[in-house]
Amino acid sequence: MTTLNASSPTDLGPGRVTAVAVVRSEWIKLKSLRSTWFSLLAAVLIVDGLGTLFSALHAHRGGRDPFDLDATQISLRGVFLAQLAIGVLGVLVITGEYATGMIRSSLSAVPRRHPVLFAKALVFTVVAFVTAFAGTFIAFELGQAAQSSTHLQASLSTPGAWRAIIGAATYLTLIGLLAVGVGFAVRNTAGAIATLFGIVLVAPLLTNALPSPYDQDVMKFLPLSTGERVITTVHPDPNLLSPWAGIGVTALYALAALIAGFVVLKRRDA
């Protein structure tokens, strides 16, 4: 009988689990899910479809006062519905594994646990940003083509255009990461989606019930307002944060959710 030692090539102990291997594993799992491709396709179609539709409708009405028209913002309006598709995907990436029990296999292979969270977040960030950037860039181009009859369309050289395109993609990615963190913390698909929608969509409605100036003081720190600000290139609302400061606040939401998910992952059994 042959005795196996630590240097045996058949040794599958924890020491053989590398960060690259964990990332590769999470990529394989993500791309193998049909929900991944359906959600990403839905997000791109929503961003591009609504952006083109809104731009065409503005062109059909003959445009507005050129001093008030924000052609870039109009073409990127679909971002606010597409965030739901990205958010649902971020939740399903985590809660799907808890529902099927696959998370136990993942944590058995990576006993330290936190590399699983980091790897999922990293893979999701790359996939979400690449998809979102493609969507926002195409939406901008299609939207400006639809508004060309007004002669008020923007171009890539228009001040703020690139910032809006990249910022919108970054915003969508951060909403997805927020969803990933919520998924780890809640572990239930329905509960995680409800929590995410509460933060992104319901909180702004409740804030409107606050008396002035508290409503504005709170509203400017909510994700929806930061997303609105980052795609605005003409006459920005002075009550809102600057574009990248707003993105920074949204990043803090995502970071807080991921930390909460990490704490739950470390302290609770799968």
ABEGO torsion letter per residue (X at the ends): XBBBBAABAABABAAABBAAAAAAAAAAAAAABAAAAAAAAAAAAAAAAAAAAAAAAAAAAGEBBAAABBAAAAAAAAAAAAAAAAAAAAAAAAAAAAAAGAAAAAAAABAAGAAAAAAAAAAAAAAAAAAAAAAAAAAAAAAAAAAAAAGABBBAABBGAAAAAAAAAAAAAAAAAAAAAAAAAAGBAAAAAAAAAAAAAAAAAAAAABBOAAAAAAAAABAAAAAAAAABABGBBAABBBAAAAAAAAAAAAAAAAAAAAAAAAABBX
